[in-house]
Amino acid sequence: MNNRINLNPYEVLDLPHDVATEEDIKQRYRALCGLIHPDKNCHEGAREAFEYVSAAHKELMNEQRRTIIVNIINNAHDRAKQEMKKEFMKSKGLNESIKKKLLQQRKIKLTRITFAQAEEAKQKAEKNKQAYRKREDDQSKEEKEKLKKKYQHEKEWNKGVDDRVDSWQSFAGIKKVKK
């Protein structure tokens, strides 16, 4: 289970998602590391904070992952705009600065919710993948056990073939031929 509070790497590094470049990400990461690195900061939460920032940096340095993250943020912002547009229509007495502040709060909230849902879905998929792997392993072990039992049965059967043939031959009155 991921114990990170904020799963949005841009927010962790305190960078704007729409204009931050790879160089901005590197510089911000270095600046934060200088403050929170466990070797330089003796606070008990320094290691956890450092890992938190390092994970955000690692995600944003992956170009494909960064594109996905920006799309997640943009979709959450679009939903926030749509929701607030509906709410602003109902309450016409709000001034523009209050509307902007409410919209920004809604964007942050929906972005965090979206990242939390994505993380939950990722964890669920991993859990399902592990369950599937376990089921496959169990089936494989079961198949091996069946083959082993079949082999043992055939082995026991073959051990008794000579006795059964001898018994039948003596019953039928056939003389045994030596090989």
C-alpha distance (Angstrom), angle and dihedral (degrees) to the residues before:
residue distance angle dihedral
M1 . . .
N2 3.76 . .
N3 3.80 110.9 .
R4 3.79 95.1 -169.6
I5 3.77 113.1 125.2
N6 3.79 97.7 -154.0
L7 3.78 117.4 36.7
N8 3.81 96.2 -177.7
P9 3.82 104.6 101.3
Y10 3.81 92.9 -160.5
E11 3.78 90.3 56.3
V12 3.82 91.3 45.8
L13 3.80 89.8 55.7
D14 3.82 90.8 38.6
L15 3.80 93.3 -124.3
P16 3.81 130.5 138.9
H17 3.79 108.7 -109.5
D18 3.77 95.7 -146.2
V19 3.82 100.1 54.9
A20 3.82 107.1 22.2
T21 3.79 113.2 118.0
E22 3.77 127.8 -157.7
E23 3.80 88.7 -100.8
D24 3.84 90.6 52.1
I25 3.79 89.0 52.1
K26 3.82 92.1 50.6
Q27 3.82 93.0 47.5
R28 3.79 93.8 47.8
Y29 3.80 91.2 47.4
R30 3.82 91.4 51.4
A31 3.80 91.6 48.1
L32 3.82 92.7 50.3
C33 3.81 92.1 44.8
G34 3.78 89.2 55.0
L35 3.79 88.4 57.8
I36 3.79 102.7 39.5
H37 3.80 107.3 26.6
P38 3.84 107.4 131.2
D39 3.81 91.3 -129.8
K40 3.82 90.8 57.3
N41 3.80 100.8 32.5
C42 3.79 119.7 55.9
H43 3.82 95.0 -167.4
E44 3.81 111.4 125.3
G45 3.81 92.9 -123.3
A46 3.81 94.7 49.6
R47 3.80 95.4 98.6
E48 3.81 92.9 50.0
A49 3.81 91.6 46.1
F50 3.79 90.5 48.6
E51 3.83 91.5 51.1
Y52 3.81 89.4 47.2
V53 3.82 92.5 52.8
S54 3.82 92.2 41.7
A55 3.81 91.1 53.5
A56 3.82 90.7 50.7
H57 3.81 90.9 48.6
K58 3.80 92.5 48.3
E59 3.81 91.7 51.5
L60 3.78 93.4 49.1
M61 3.80 93.8 47.3
N62 3.81 89.1 61.0
E63 3.81 102.9 84.5
Q64 3.81 95.5 -153.9
R65 3.79 92.2 48.4
R66 3.82 90.7 46.1
T67 3.81 90.2 54.5
I68 3.81 90.6 50.8
I69 3.81 91.0 48.5
V70 3.81 92.6 50.3
N71 3.82 89.6 49.6
I72 3.81 90.8 50.5
I73 3.79 90.9 50.6
N74 3.82 93.5 45.9
N75 3.81 91.8 49.6
A76 3.81 91.0 49.8
H77 3.81 90.3 48.9
D78 3.80 91.2 49.8
R79 3.80 90.3 51.5
A80 3.80 90.0 48.9
K81 3.81 90.8 51.9
Q82 3.80 91.2 50.0
E83 3.80 92.8 48.3
M84 3.78 93.5 46.5
K85 3.79 91.9 46.5
K86 3.80 88.7 59.0
E87 3.79 91.9 46.6
F88 3.82 93.6 46.7
M89 3.79 90.1 53.7
K90 3.80 88.6 59.1
S91 3.82 94.5 47.4
K92 3.79 108.9 43.1
G93 3.82 96.5 166.8
L94 3.82 96.6 77.0
N95 3.79 119.3 109.4
E96 3.80 122.0 -129.8
S97 3.82 97.3 -104.1
I98 3.81 91.5 54.9
K99 3.81 90.5 46.7
K100 3.82 91.1 51.5
K101 3.80 91.9 48.4
L102 3.82 92.4 48.4
L103 3.79 90.8 47.3
Q104 3.82 91.8 50.4
Q105 3.81 90.9 49.7
R106 3.81 90.8 49.1
K107 3.82 91.0 49.2
I108 3.81 91.3 52.7
K109 3.79 92.2 46.0
L110 3.82 95.3 48.4
T111 3.79 91.8 44.3
R112 3.79 91.4 53.9
I113 3.80 91.4 45.6
T114 3.81 90.8 49.7
F115 3.80 92.7 50.6
A116 3.80 90.6 46.9
Q117 3.81 90.5 51.1
A118 3.80 91.0 47.8
E119 3.81 90.7 50.6
E120 3.81 90.7 47.5
A121 3.81 90.6 50.7
K122 3.82 90.1 47.9
Q123 3.80 91.7 51.3
K124 3.80 91.3 46.3
A125 3.81 90.7 50.6
E126 3.81 90.4 49.5
K127 3.80 90.6 48.9
N128 3.82 90.6 49.8
K129 3.80 90.0 47.3
Q130 3.80 90.6 52.9
A131 3.81 91.4 47.2
Y132 3.81 90.0 50.0
R133 3.82 91.0 49.1
K134 3.80 90.3 49.5
R135 3.80 91.2 49.1
E136 3.81 90.3 50.1
D137 3.82 90.6 48.8
D138 3.81 90.7 49.0
Q139 3.80 91.1 49.5
S140 3.80 90.7 48.0
K141 3.81 91.2 50.7
E142 3.81 90.0 47.5
E143 3.82 91.1 51.5
K144 3.80 90.9 49.0
E145 3.80 90.3 49.5
K146 3.83 90.7 50.4
L147 3.81 91.0 50.1
K148 3.80 90.4 47.9
K149 3.82 91.6 50.9
K150 3.80 90.7 47.1
Y151 3.81 90.4 50.2
Q152 3.81 91.2 48.3
H153 3.80 90.7 48.6
E154 3.82 91.8 50.6
K155 3.78 90.5 46.0
E156 3.81 91.3 52.6
W157 3.78 90.5 44.5
N158 3.81 92.0 51.6
K159 3.82 91.1 48.6
G160 3.77 89.9 59.1
V161 3.82 97.4 43.5
D162 3.81 94.5 91.6
D163 3.80 91.9 48.3
R164 3.79 91.7 49.2
V165 3.82 92.8 46.9
D166 3.82 91.1 48.1
S167 3.77 90.7 48.1
W168 3.78 92.6 49.2
Q169 3.81 93.1 45.6
S170 3.77 92.4 51.2
F171 3.81 89.9 48.0
A172 3.79 91.1 49.3
G173 3.79 91.9 45.0
I174 3.77 94.3 -118.5
K175 3.74 117.6 149.3
K176 3.75 115.3 -124.7
V177 3.78 115.1 -111.5
K178 3.79 115.0 -141.1
K179 3.73 118.2 -135.3
